[in-house]
Amino acid sequence: MIRRFRRCGHAPGAISPEDQAVVDQFRAMLTAVRNPEPWTPGLALDVAVRVGPFVERAHPRPGDDHGTEVIAVALVHPDTGDAAAYLHGRQLGYDGRGWLRCATTAILGTWQPAYAMLTHAAANLPLPDDVGMAPAHYGVHVEARRADGTGRTLLRLGPYFQTWVASHDADRLNTELAGRAATVLPGYTVTAKDALFDVSDHESYTDPYVTDVTALLADALAGASA
């Protein structure tokens, strides 16, 4: 961002209060870039994320920000919380992207207001269609629980790209389980429920779009009974 500074005619060398504020903002940005506040997984704090040559504000998904390599975030307008920022964010494409998989190597540090001038919003530019992050949506967990509450997760399915598809598969699996409740796992109650996709543990999930989910359930139950 380049701005010309106006000098007061009656005071050679001086700049206007408005331009002084811009200079101060620029200096604060340089300090923030050179000395970023370290980001620590699990603190649920907004982070500054590199998107091409820009820096954007990202809000971690609660409970899904503890990964050391990948976390789930949503890109938000730098002035999130203001009504005007909400409208501006919609115009520039900040809304409607959902949760995204963010590599922790793309995180500059904890978000600071001084980064705002480095965003697409500050330049009044829309976010690109490809921000370099894949979707991190929803999942289905099949859990076996004893009467005392202890148990284990038998199967994780995901990611799902729409919540209704995850809910539909969870209902299908619960119907399948209800039909064979007595023989599923003696001593356990087995249920399927839709959940947020745990992006930091993505390797433990099975793609639900490749194989029929009831077949995946049968394999999981067979393995648990063996």
Solvent accessible surface area in square Angstrom, and as a share of the most:
residue,aa,sasa,rsa
1,M,150,0.67
2,I,170,0.86
3,R,89,0.32
4,R,215,0.78
5,F,92,0.38
6,R,130,0.47
7,R,157,0.57
8,C,37,0.22
9,G,81,0.78
10,H,162,0.72
11,A,34,0.26
12,P,127,0.80
13,G,55,0.53
14,A,41,0.32
15,I,48,0.24
16,S,19,0.12
17,P,117,0.73
18,E,92,0.41
19,D,0,0.00
20,Q,70,0.31
21,A,60,0.47
22,V,26,0.15
23,V,26,0.15
24,D,71,0.37
25,Q,83,0.37
26,F,88,0.37
27,R,147,0.54
28,A,46,0.35
29,M,13,0.06
30,L,53,0.26
31,T,79,0.46
32,A,4,0.03
33,V,58,0.33
34,R,176,0.64
35,N,100,0.51
36,P,48,0.30
37,E,87,0.39
38,P,119,0.75
39,W,41,0.14
40,T,68,0.39
41,P,48,0.30
42,G,44,0.42
43,L,102,0.51
44,A,63,0.49
45,L,84,0.42
46,D,26,0.13
47,V,0,0.00
48,A,0,0.00
49,V,0,0.00
50,R,113,0.41
51,V,4,0.03
52,G,65,0.62
53,P,130,0.82
54,F,46,0.19
55,V,14,0.08
56,E,0,0.00
57,R,48,0.18
58,A,0,0.00
59,H,73,0.33
60,P,3,0.02
61,R,1,0.00
62,P,91,0.57
63,G,64,0.61
64,D,5,0.03
65,D,6,0.03
66,H,92,0.41
67,G,6,0.06
68,T,110,0.64
69,E,132,0.59
70,V,26,0.15
71,I,0,0.00
72,A,0,0.00
73,V,0,0.00
74,A,23,0.18
75,L,7,0.03
76,V,31,0.18
77,H,15,0.07
78,P,11,0.07
79,D,71,0.37
80,T,72,0.42
81,G,76,0.73
82,D,83,0.43
83,A,83,0.64
84,A,77,0.60
85,A,5,0.04
86,Y,126,0.48
87,L,107,0.53
88,H,50,0.22
89,G,2,0.02
90,R,142,0.52
91,Q,136,0.60
92,L,14,0.07
93,G,26,0.25
94,Y,6,0.02
95,D,67,0.35
96,G,85,0.82
97,R,59,0.22
98,G,39,0.37
99,W,54,0.19
100,L,11,0.05
101,R,72,0.26
102,C,0,0.00
103,A,47,0.36
104,T,23,0.13
105,T,120,0.70
106,A,27,0.21
107,I,19,0.10
108,L,28,0.14
109,G,2,0.02
110,T,17,0.10
111,W,26,0.09
112,Q,29,0.13
113,P,113,0.71
114,A,19,0.15
115,Y,0,0.00
116,A,22,0.17
117,M,21,0.09
118,L,47,0.23
119,T,1,0.01
120,H,12,0.05
121,A,8,0.06
122,A,43,0.33
123,A,46,0.36
124,N,101,0.52
125,L,82,0.41
126,P,84,0.53
127,L,9,0.04
128,P,52,0.33
129,D,143,0.74
130,D,114,0.59
131,V,15,0.08
132,G,68,0.65
133,M,26,0.12
134,A,54,0.42
135,P,62,0.39
136,A,0,0.00
137,H,25,0.11
138,Y,53,0.20
139,G,0,0.00
140,V,0,0.00
141,H,23,0.10
142,V,0,0.00
143,E,25,0.11
144,A,0,0.00
145,R,86,0.31
146,R,115,0.42
147,A,116,0.90
148,D,108,0.56
149,G,48,0.46
150,T,67,0.39
151,G,36,0.35
152,R,109,0.40
153,T,53,0.31
154,L,31,0.15
155,L,19,0.09
156,R,61,0.22
157,L,0,0.00
158,G,3,0.03
159,P,37,0.23
160,Y,1,0.00
161,F,109,0.46
162,Q,96,0.43
163,T,74,0.43
164,W,161,0.57
165,V,29,0.16
166,A,1,0.01
167,S,40,0.26
168,H,95,0.42
169,D,12,0.06
170,A,5,0.04
171,D,89,0.46
172,R,88,0.32
173,L,0,0.00
174,N,51,0.26
175,T,101,0.59
176,E,69,0.31
177,L,8,0.04
178,A,77,0.60
179,G,73,0.70
180,R,88,0.32
181,A,72,0.56
182,A,96,0.74
183,T,97,0.57
184,V,10,0.06
185,L,13,0.07
186,P,113,0.71
187,G,68,0.65
188,Y,52,0.20
189,T,91,0.53
190,V,16,0.09
191,T,66,0.39
192,A,5,0.04
193,K,99,0.42
194,D,71,0.37
195,A,29,0.22
196,L,84,0.42
197,F,4,0.02
198,D,31,0.16
199,V,0,0.00
200,S,36,0.23
201,D,59,0.30
202,H,64,0.29
203,E,154,0.69
204,S,55,0.35
205,Y,23,0.09
206,T,49,0.28
207,D,65,0.34
208,P,13,0.08
209,Y,113,0.43
210,V,119,0.68
211,T,61,0.36
212,D,71,0.37
213,V,3,0.02
214,T,37,0.21
215,A,45,0.35
216,L,24,0.12
217,L,1,0.00
218,A,43,0.33
219,D,100,0.52
220,A,19,0.15
221,L,4,0.02
222,A,66,0.51
223,G,53,0.51
224,A,21,0.16
225,S,72,0.46
226,A,122,0.95
